[in-house]
Amino acid sequence: MELQPGREAVVRVAVATLWTTPEAVRPVDHPALTAPTDIPAWITGMNADQQVGDCVLSQLLLGERVLVTDLRPDGWAQVVAVEQPAAKLDPRGYPGWLRADQLAPVDPAATGHALVVDATITELRAAPDGPVLLPGVVVGTRLVPAGPAREGWRPVHVPAQAAPLWLPDGHLTPIPAEPPTADEALTLAQRLLDVVYVWGGLSAYGIDCSGLVHLAWRRFGVLLPRDADDQALATTPLPLGAERRGDLYFFARPGRKIHHIGIVTAAPSGDHRRMLHACYRQRRVVEEQLPAERTATLVGVHRV
């Protein structure tokens, strides 16, 4: 089977990066373009300005579905990330470009997602405790079981792999049937404290503000939109002052659309509010009291 425009495909690397255009890719981005990818090397190879370049739109995790809309002879695929809602851009999902060799045709025998990676970072092996074939698999990755656990290891179907790969059974958990509590999603997000801020990032190696929120709920089977302004539309507004742990703060400058989001970490105390967020200014995930300049742009609190 080959990739075809008009058909769905799945990501076959641990973390694939979604680009604005193939021409926007920079020399420093090479580790993110290979198959397998080396996302840690990509992030550490960039300087602070390159980590917030606007050539990156988002990232997709192993097994994530896309709709292929075009294929170029130079190895690029135009896609719609159907598991990352982005209504303002495309009602089908988030549009952008991926390297075609980071995708595989859908295998009907290995569809469905019964398990999700709960380890912050793990790796897939050729056999129980065998050689690593796919490093850098991150929390929130959904995988299809290929059989029962054996001596603490679980086999899973992996796109483009003829035989199942293995990872510690304790690194997986069933996708819950019920949505998470707000506190459960916050607890997951807190595990990413100090992860570097990367524009468009959606992994435990580098992440942005809306990516942190998307990934925290995605781990529990809830697919929120990818961007902060869309996340505001998909959640329920509350009166300011009614927020509790796990709710969402939204920020916008006067006359502008929402540009930032954070997760409430404590009920407000007077004018003092706290949140966990991927902070562009500090270039990492932090938990802090809202500084005055942030409070000045606070435009709403919502609940998932």
Secondary structure by P-SEA (a helix, b strand, c coil): ccccccbbbbbcccbbbbbcccccccccccccccccccaaaaaaaccccccccccccccccccbbbbbccccccccccccccccccccccccccccccccccccccccccccccccccccccccccccccccccccccccbbbbbcccccccbbbbbbccccbbbbcccccccccccccccaaaaaaaaaaaccccccccccccccccaaaaaaaaaaaacccccccaaaaaaaccccccccccccbbbbbbcccccccbbbbbcccccccbbbbbcccccccccccccccaaaaaaccccccc
